[in-house]
Amino acid sequence: MPRRAPACSDNPVQICLSRRQRECLVWAERGKSSRDIATILGLSSRTVEEHFAEACRKLGVRTRMQAVLEAGRRGLLTEPEGEIVSREERSW
C-alpha cells in the first residue's frame, strides 16, 4: 500500500500530522477511547497515546479534545482519498 503524504494545513505556520495521528484524532472525534482506537487500528494503547501526544505538540495544545478541535479548525481531519477505515475493514 503506498504511503500518503501527511496532511498539512494551509495556515501560514504549516502543521503536518501523520496519517496515524489524523486517524487517532478522527476516532477520538467520534467518541472513541484510546483503548477503542488501539483495537480499531491494531495498535497498542501506548502507541495511540504517543500519537495523541505528538499531535498535541504539533498543534500547540495540551489535551486530546483541544487537539481534535484545533485539527478540525485547521481542516486536518479530512481524508481526501476516502474514509478512514479500521483494520478489520481493510482488504489486504
DSSP file (Angstrom, degrees, kcal/mol; ACC not computed):
  #  RESIDUE AA STRUCTURE BP1 BP2  ACC     N-H-->O    O-->H-N    N-H-->O    O-->H-N    TCO  KAPPA ALPHA  PHI   PSI    X-CA   Y-CA   Z-CA
    1    1 A M              0   0    0      0, 0.0     2,-0.0     0, 0.0    91,-0.0   0.000 360.0 360.0 360.0 126.0    0.0    0.0    0.0
    2    2 A P        -     0   0    0      0, 0.0     2,-0.3     0, 0.0     0, 0.0  -0.357 360.0-113.5 -68.1 145.3    1.6    3.3   -1.0
    3    3 A R        -     0   0    0     -2,-0.0     2,-0.3     1,-0.0     0, 0.0  -0.569  27.3-135.8 -78.6 139.7    2.3    5.8    1.8
    4    4 A R        -     0   0    0     -2,-0.3    15,-0.2     1,-0.1     3,-0.1  -0.672  22.8-106.4 -92.6 150.4    0.3    9.0    1.8
    5    5 A A        -     0   0    0     -2,-0.3    -1,-0.1     1,-0.1     3,-0.1  -0.443  47.1 -93.9 -69.0 148.7    1.8   12.4    2.4
    6    6 A P        -     0   0    0      0, 0.0     2,-0.4     0, 0.0    12,-0.2  -0.280  42.0-104.5 -60.9 149.8    1.0   13.9    5.8
    7    7 A A  E     -A   17   0A   0     10,-1.5    10,-2.5    69,-0.1     2,-0.4  -0.653  42.9-169.1 -76.3 128.0   -2.0   16.2    6.0
    8    8 A C  E     -A   16   0A   0     -2,-0.4     8,-0.2     8,-0.2     2,-0.1  -0.938  17.5-123.6-122.0 142.9   -0.8   19.8    6.2
    9    9 A S        -     0   0    0      6,-1.9    66,-0.1    -2,-0.4    65,-0.0  -0.395  13.4-131.4 -78.3 161.0   -2.8   22.9    7.0
   10   10 A D        +     0   0    0     64,-0.4     4,-0.1     4,-0.1    -1,-0.1   0.303  69.2 120.8 -91.9   7.5   -2.8   25.9    4.7
   11   11 A N  S    S-     0   0    0      2,-0.2     4,-0.1    63,-0.2    -2,-0.0  -0.295  81.0-107.8 -69.5 156.9   -2.1   28.2    7.6
   12   12 A P  S    S+     0   0    0      0, 0.0     2,-1.0     0, 0.0    -1,-0.1   0.879 118.1  54.6 -53.9 -40.3    1.0   30.5    7.5
   13   13 A V  S    S-     0   0    0      2,-0.0     2,-0.2     0, 0.0    -2,-0.2  -0.831  97.3-142.4 -94.3 101.3    2.5   28.3   10.1
   14   14 A Q        -     0   0    0     -2,-1.0     2,-0.5    -4,-0.1    -4,-0.1  -0.443  17.5-168.0 -74.3 131.4    2.2   24.9    8.4
   15   15 A I        -     0   0    0     -2,-0.2    -6,-1.9    59,-0.1     2,-0.5  -0.978   1.4-164.4-119.5 126.6    1.4   21.9   10.6
   16   16 A C  E     -A    8   0A   0     -2,-0.5     2,-0.4    -8,-0.2    -8,-0.2  -0.951   1.5-166.6-114.5 126.5    1.7   18.4    9.3
   17   17 A L  E     -A    7   0A   0    -10,-2.5   -10,-1.5    -2,-0.5    -2,-0.0  -0.884  23.5-119.0-107.4 142.1    0.1   15.5   11.0
   18   18 A S     >  -     0   0    0     -2,-0.4     4,-2.5   -12,-0.2     5,-0.2  -0.270  30.2-106.0 -70.0 164.9    0.9   11.9   10.1
   19   19 A R  H  > S+     0   0    0    -15,-0.2     4,-2.7     1,-0.2     5,-0.2   0.913 122.5  49.3 -57.9 -44.1   -1.8    9.6    8.8
   20   20 A R  H  > S+     0   0    0      2,-0.2     4,-2.5     1,-0.2    -1,-0.2   0.885 108.8  51.8 -66.1 -39.1   -1.9    7.7   12.2
   21   21 A Q  H  > S+     0   0    0      2,-0.2     4,-2.1     1,-0.2    -1,-0.2   0.930 112.3  46.7 -62.0 -44.1   -2.1   11.0   14.2
   22   22 A R  H  X S+     0   0    0     -4,-2.5     4,-2.8     2,-0.2    -2,-0.2   0.923 111.0  51.8 -63.1 -44.3   -5.1   12.0   12.0
   23   23 A E  H  X S+     0   0    0     -4,-2.7     4,-2.5     1,-0.2     5,-0.2   0.927 110.1  48.8 -59.2 -45.0   -6.7    8.6   12.3
   24   24 A C  H  X S+     0   0    0     -4,-2.5     4,-2.2     1,-0.2    -1,-0.2   0.912 113.0  47.5 -61.2 -42.7   -6.4    8.8   16.1
   25   25 A L  H  X S+     0   0    0     -4,-2.1     4,-2.5     2,-0.2    -2,-0.2   0.894 110.8  51.3 -66.9 -39.8   -7.9   12.3   16.2
   26   26 A V  H  X S+     0   0    0     -4,-2.8     4,-1.4     2,-0.2    -2,-0.2   0.929 112.1  46.1 -63.5 -44.8  -10.8   11.3   13.9
   27   27 A W  H  <>S+     0   0    0     -4,-2.5     5,-2.3     1,-0.2    -1,-0.2   0.882 112.0  51.5 -66.2 -36.6  -11.7    8.3   16.0
   28   28 A A  H ><5S+     0   0    0     -4,-2.2     3,-2.0     1,-0.2    -2,-0.2   0.904 106.1  55.0 -63.8 -40.3  -11.4   10.5   19.2
   29   29 A E  H 3<5S+     0   0    0     -4,-2.5    -1,-0.2     1,-0.3    -2,-0.2   0.834 103.9  55.8 -59.9 -32.3  -13.8   13.0   17.5
   30   30 A R  T 3<5S-     0   0    0     -4,-1.4    -1,-0.3    -5,-0.1    -2,-0.2   0.373 127.6-101.1 -83.3   4.3  -16.2   10.1   17.0
   31   31 A G  T < 5S+     0   0    0     -3,-2.0     2,-0.2     1,-0.3    -3,-0.2   0.591  71.1 148.3  92.2  11.4  -16.1    9.5   20.8
   32   32 A K      < -     0   0    0     -5,-2.3    -1,-0.3     1,-0.1     2,-0.1  -0.560  41.5-129.7 -83.2 144.3  -13.7    6.5   20.9
   33   33 A S     >  -     0   0    0     -2,-0.2     4,-2.8     1,-0.1     5,-0.2  -0.350  30.0-103.2 -80.2 168.0  -11.4    5.9   23.8
   34   34 A S  H  > S+     0   0    0      1,-0.2     4,-2.6     2,-0.2     5,-0.2   0.900 124.8  51.5 -59.7 -40.3   -7.7    5.3   23.4
   35   35 A R  H  > S+     0   0    0      2,-0.2     4,-2.0     1,-0.2    -1,-0.2   0.920 110.9  47.6 -63.2 -43.3   -8.3    1.6   24.1
   36   36 A D  H  > S+     0   0    0      2,-0.2     4,-2.7     1,-0.2    -2,-0.2   0.928 112.4  49.4 -61.7 -45.3  -11.0    1.5   21.4
   37   37 A I  H  X S+     0   0    0     -4,-2.8     4,-2.7     1,-0.2     6,-0.2   0.898 108.4  53.6 -62.3 -41.3   -8.8    3.3   18.9
   38   38 A A  H  X>S+     0   0    0     -4,-2.6     5,-2.5    -5,-0.2     4,-1.1   0.919 111.6  45.5 -59.3 -44.1   -6.0    0.9   19.6
   39   39 A T  H  <5S+     0   0    0     -4,-2.0     3,-0.4     3,-0.2    -2,-0.2   0.931 113.4  49.2 -65.1 -46.0   -8.3   -2.0   18.9
   40   40 A I  H  <5S+     0   0    0     -4,-2.7    47,-3.0     1,-0.2    48,-0.3   0.906 119.7  36.6 -60.0 -44.1   -9.7   -0.4   15.8
   41   41 A L  H  <5S-     0   0    0     -4,-2.7    -1,-0.2    45,-0.2    -2,-0.2   0.505 109.2-117.4 -91.6  -4.8   -6.3    0.4   14.3
   42   42 A G  T  <5S+     0   0    0     -4,-1.1     2,-0.2    -3,-0.4    -3,-0.2   0.873  73.2 123.1  71.4  36.9   -4.5   -2.7   15.5
   43   43 A L      < -     0   0    0     -5,-2.5    -1,-0.2    -6,-0.2     2,-0.2  -0.722  66.8 -97.4-120.3 169.9   -2.1   -0.7   17.8
   44   44 A S     >  -     0   0    0     -2,-0.2     4,-2.0     1,-0.1     5,-0.1  -0.561  32.7-117.9 -81.8 156.6   -1.2   -0.7   21.4
   45   45 A S  H  > S+     0   0    0      1,-0.2     4,-2.4     2,-0.2     5,-0.2   0.874 116.8  57.0 -60.2 -36.6   -2.9    1.8   23.7
   46   46 A R  H  > S+     0   0    0      2,-0.2     4,-2.0     1,-0.2    -1,-0.2   0.903 105.2  49.7 -61.8 -42.6    0.6    3.2   24.4
   47   47 A T  H  > S+     0   0    0      2,-0.2     4,-2.2     1,-0.2    -1,-0.2   0.904 109.6  51.5 -64.3 -41.2    1.2    3.8   20.7
   48   48 A V  H  X S+     0   0    0     -4,-2.0     4,-2.2     1,-0.2    -2,-0.2   0.931 109.3  50.3 -60.5 -45.4   -2.2    5.6   20.4
   49   49 A E  H  X S+     0   0    0     -4,-2.4     4,-2.6     1,-0.2    -1,-0.2   0.869 108.6  52.8 -61.5 -36.8   -1.3    7.8   23.4
   50   50 A E  H  X S+     0   0    0     -4,-2.0     4,-2.3     2,-0.2    -1,-0.2   0.891 107.6  51.2 -65.8 -39.0    2.1    8.6   21.7
   51   51 A H  H  X S+     0   0    0     -4,-2.2     4,-2.3     2,-0.2    -2,-0.2   0.912 111.8  47.7 -63.3 -41.6    0.2    9.7   18.5
   52   52 A F  H  X S+     0   0    0     -4,-2.2     4,-2.7     2,-0.2    -2,-0.2   0.922 110.9  51.0 -63.7 -43.8   -2.0   11.9   20.6
   53   53 A A  H  X S+     0   0    0     -4,-2.6     4,-2.2     1,-0.2    -2,-0.2   0.910 112.3  45.9 -61.7 -42.6    0.9   13.5   22.4
   54   54 A E  H  X S+     0   0    0     -4,-2.3     4,-2.6     2,-0.2    -1,-0.2   0.897 112.2  50.9 -68.7 -39.9    2.8   14.2   19.2
   55   55 A A  H  X S+     0   0    0     -4,-2.3     4,-2.3     2,-0.2    -2,-0.2   0.915 110.6  49.9 -62.5 -42.4   -0.4   15.7   17.6
   56   56 A C  H  X>S+     0   0    0     -4,-2.7     5,-2.2     2,-0.2     4,-1.1   0.919 111.0  49.5 -60.8 -44.2   -0.9   17.9   20.7
   57   57 A R  H ><5S+     0   0    0     -4,-2.2     3,-0.6     1,-0.2    -2,-0.2   0.938 112.6  46.5 -61.1 -47.3    2.7   19.1   20.5
   58   58 A K  H 3<5S+     0   0    0     -4,-2.6    -1,-0.2     1,-0.2    -2,-0.2   0.865 116.2  45.0 -63.4 -36.9    2.4   19.9   16.8
   59   59 A L  H 3<5S-     0   0    0     -4,-2.3    -1,-0.2    -5,-0.2    -2,-0.2   0.552 109.2-122.2 -86.8  -8.5   -0.9   21.7   17.3
   60   60 A G  T <<5 +     0   0    0     -4,-1.1     2,-0.2    -3,-0.6    -3,-0.2   0.848  70.0 120.5  72.2  34.8    0.3   23.6   20.3
   61   61 A V      < -     0   0    0     -5,-2.2    -1,-0.3    -6,-0.2    -2,-0.1  -0.772  57.8-141.8-125.3 171.2   -2.4   22.3   22.7
   62   62 A R  S    S+     0   0    0     -2,-0.2     2,-0.3    -3,-0.1    -6,-0.1   0.741  74.5  50.8-105.7 -28.9   -2.5   20.3   25.9
   63   63 A T  S  > S-     0   0    0      1,-0.1     4,-2.1    -7,-0.1     5,-0.1  -0.741  75.6-120.5-117.3 161.4   -5.4   17.9   25.7
   64   64 A R  H  > S+     0   0    0     -2,-0.3     4,-2.4     2,-0.2     5,-0.2   0.896 115.0  51.9 -61.5 -42.6   -6.7   15.4   23.2
   65   65 A M  H  > S+     0   0    0      1,-0.2     4,-2.5     2,-0.2    -1,-0.2   0.909 108.7  50.5 -64.1 -41.5  -10.0   17.3   22.9
   66   66 A Q  H  > S+     0   0    0      1,-0.2     4,-2.9     2,-0.2     5,-0.2   0.892 109.6  52.3 -61.1 -38.2   -8.2   20.5   22.2
   67   67 A A  H  X S+     0   0    0     -4,-2.1     4,-2.7     2,-0.2     5,-0.3   0.915 109.1  49.0 -64.3 -43.0   -6.2   18.7   19.5
   68   68 A V  H  X S+     0   0    0     -4,-2.4     4,-2.2     2,-0.2    -2,-0.2   0.939 114.7  45.0 -60.8 -47.3   -9.4   17.4   17.9
   69   69 A L  H  X S+     0   0    0     -4,-2.5     4,-2.4     2,-0.2    -2,-0.2   0.921 115.8  45.7 -64.4 -44.7  -10.9   20.9   17.9
   70   70 A E  H  X S+     0   0    0     -4,-2.9     4,-2.0     2,-0.2    -2,-0.2   0.908 113.0  49.3 -67.7 -42.3   -7.7   22.6   16.6
   71   71 A A  H  <>S+     0   0    0     -4,-2.7     5,-3.0    -5,-0.2     6,-0.5   0.905 112.9  48.5 -63.6 -40.3   -7.1   19.9   13.9
   72   72 A G  H ><5S+     0   0    0     -4,-2.2     3,-1.2    -5,-0.3    -2,-0.2   0.914 109.4  52.1 -63.8 -43.0  -10.7   20.3   12.8
   73   73 A R  H 3<5S+     0   0    0     -4,-2.4    -1,-0.2     1,-0.3    -2,-0.2   0.862 111.3  47.6 -60.8 -36.3  -10.5   24.1   12.7
   74   74 A R  T 3<5S-     0   0    0     -4,-2.0   -64,-0.4    -5,-0.1    -1,-0.3   0.443 115.4-115.6 -85.9  -0.6   -7.4   23.8   10.5
   75   75 A G  T < 5S+     0   0    0     -3,-1.2     3,-0.5    -4,-0.3    -3,-0.2   0.779  76.4 129.0  74.4  26.6   -9.0   21.3    8.2
   76   76 A L      < +     0   0    0     -5,-3.0    -4,-0.2     1,-0.2   -69,-0.1   0.508  55.5  68.9 -93.0  -4.5   -6.6   18.5    9.0
   77   77 A L  S    S+     0   0    0     -6,-0.5     2,-0.2    -5,-0.1    -1,-0.2   0.401  73.6 105.2 -97.2   4.1   -9.2   15.8    9.8
   78   78 A T        -     0   0    0     -3,-0.5     5,-0.0    -6,-0.1   -52,-0.0  -0.579  58.6-151.2 -82.6 148.4  -10.4   15.3    6.3
   79   79 A E    >   -     0   0    0     -2,-0.2     3,-1.9     1,-0.1    -2,-0.0  -0.846  10.4-172.4-119.9  90.8   -9.3   12.3    4.4
   80   80 A P  T 3  S+     0   0    0      0, 0.0    -1,-0.1     0, 0.0     3,-0.1   0.750  82.0  51.8 -60.9 -26.3   -9.3   13.3    0.7
   81   81 A E  T 3  S-     0   0    0      1,-0.3     2,-0.2     0, 0.0    -2,-0.0   0.249 125.5 -61.4 -97.5  14.4   -8.7    9.8   -0.6
   82   82 A G  S <  S-     0   0    0     -3,-1.9    -1,-0.3     2,-0.0     2,-0.1  -0.615  71.9 -42.7 131.6 170.2  -11.5    8.1    1.3
   83   83 A E        -     0   0    0     -2,-0.2     2,-0.3    -3,-0.1    -5,-0.0  -0.351  60.5-105.6 -68.4 144.7  -12.9    7.4    4.7
   84   84 A I        -     0   0    0     -2,-0.1     2,-0.3   -61,-0.0    -1,-0.1  -0.575  45.6-159.9 -69.1 131.4  -10.6    6.3    7.5
   85   85 A V        -     0   0    0     -2,-0.3     2,-0.1    -3,-0.1     5,-0.0  -0.808  13.9-113.2-118.7 157.1  -11.2    2.6    8.0
   86   86 A S    >>  -     0   0    0     -2,-0.3     4,-0.8     1,-0.1     3,-0.6  -0.332  35.8-103.8 -79.5 167.5  -10.5    0.1   10.7
   87   87 A R  G >4 S+     0   0    0    -47,-3.0     3,-0.7     1,-0.2   -46,-0.1   0.875 121.9  54.7 -58.9 -38.9   -8.0   -2.7   10.5
   88   88 A E  G 34 S+     0   0    0    -48,-0.3    -1,-0.2     1,-0.2   -47,-0.1   0.786 105.0  53.9 -67.5 -27.1  -10.9   -5.2   10.0
   89   89 A E  G <4 S+     0   0    0     -3,-0.6    -1,-0.2     2,-0.1    -2,-0.2   0.630  86.2 100.7 -84.6 -13.7  -12.3   -3.2    7.1
   90   90 A R    <<  -     0   0    0     -4,-0.8     2,-0.3    -3,-0.7    -4,-0.0  -0.398  66.2-144.0 -71.4 149.8   -9.1   -3.2    5.1
   91   91 A S              0   0    0      1,-0.2    -1,-0.1    -2,-0.1    -3,-0.1  -0.418 360.0 360.0-112.5  56.7   -8.8   -5.7    2.3
   92   92 A W              0   0    0     -2,-0.3    -1,-0.2   -91,-0.0    -2,-0.0   0.371 360.0 360.0-132.9 360.0   -5.1   -6.7    2.5
